[in-house]
Amino acid sequence: MAATAPTPVYNIYYDAEQRHIRMDWNGYATSAQFREGTEYMLKLLVEHRAHKVLADIKSMTLIGQEDQNYVKFNFLPRAIERGFRAIALVRPSSYFNALAVESISYRVQQTSVQIRIFDSLAEAQAWLQETV
């Protein structure tokens, strides 16, 4: 299910210098693309024994309700079990995606994962470098 190369919708890779997973999302992702990308992120997290994720979702259009539930109740518990500890997000420009991210963030805050949303990539990177 996991892609091995960038797609027009996402580019997900391990940043060896920063020692975190990097996710760049652009435009609208179908449910299949969204889930494929998140599963690929988890695969890389496990492969590289990484604990942190930097997600630039500024240009992402929308995370649908079913995919929000997938992240909250399916993906998140599995990711935490495999070492996921922190995520820095670059705030989406889309109002509706910002609401979706807030919903997911609320659920994440109830777990052991640290989450912060930033207005710029530089701020997100700086915070992620300081987290455990």
N, C-alpha and C positions, 0 to 999 in steps of 0.2 A: 504493500500500500504506500510505502514511502518513496518519494521521488529522489533522485540522486543529483539532479541539476536544477538550476534556477528555472522558474516558469515565468510567464508574463505577469502572474499574480503574486508570486513570492520568491524570495531568495533566502534560504535558510542554511547557515553554515556555522562551523566551529571557528571562532576567532582565537587562534593559538596564542597570540600576543596578549590579549586581554583575558584569556582563559574562561570565556563564556560563549554561549550559543547566541548567534545574532539572527534575528528574523526581520526582514524588510517586506512589508506587504503593500501592494498597490492595487487600487480599484476594488472591484467586486469579486469576491471569491465565492464560487458555488459551495454548497455544503460539502461535496466530495473533495474539492480543492482545500477547503479550510481544514477538514479532518486529516487529509493527507499531509498537509503542512505541519499541523500540530503533532501528528504521530512521528513525522520525520524529525521534528525538534526533540521529541522524547528519545528517539533512537540515537541521535547525536549526543544528547545529554548523558545517556548510559555509556555509549562508546568511549567518550572522552572523559568520563567521570567528572563532568562539569556539574555545577550546582546553581549557576546563574544564567539568566536570559535577558538579552536586550532586544526589545521588540519595537521597531519603528512602524507604527500603525497609523501615522499621520495621514497617509493617502488611502488607507483602507476604507471602503465605503460602508459596509454593514456586516455585523455578525448576527445572523438570524436567531430567533428564539430557540429553535431546536439545537442549534450549535452552541448557544450560550449554556443550555442545560447539559449538553455533552461535555463541555469544558468543566462545568461546576461539579457534575456528579459522576462522570466517567473518567475523563482525562486527568483531572486534578488529583484525585486520590492515587492513581497509578503513578503519576509523576512524582508526587511527594514520597511515595514508597521507594522510588528509584533515585532519590537524592535531590530533587528540585527544592531550592531554598530561597531564591530571590528572583524577582523580575522587575525590570525598569521599562516602562512604556512611554513612548512619545505620543502625547495626546492626539487623538484623531481630529481631523478638521470637520468631518461629518458630524452634525448634531446627533443624528440617530445612532451612529456608531459610538459616540461618546456616552450616550445613555446605556448602550449595551455593555461597554467596557466598565462603566460604573457598577452595573449589576454583577458582572463577573468579579470585579475588584472587591465588592462587599463580601462575596463568598470566600475569596482568597484570604481576606483579612481575618476570617474565622479559623484559619489553619495556621500551620507553622511557617508558611511562606511569607517573606517580606515582599510587599508590593508598593511601588510608588509610580505616579504618573507625572510626567514632566512636559514642559512646553518646548524643550529643545533636546536634540540628540546629545549635545555636549553635557547638559545637566544630567541626563539619564546615565551617560557613561561615567561621569564623575561619581555619582551616587553608587552605582554598581561596583565600582572599584573599591569603595569604602566598606561594602557589606561583606559579611562572613560567607 
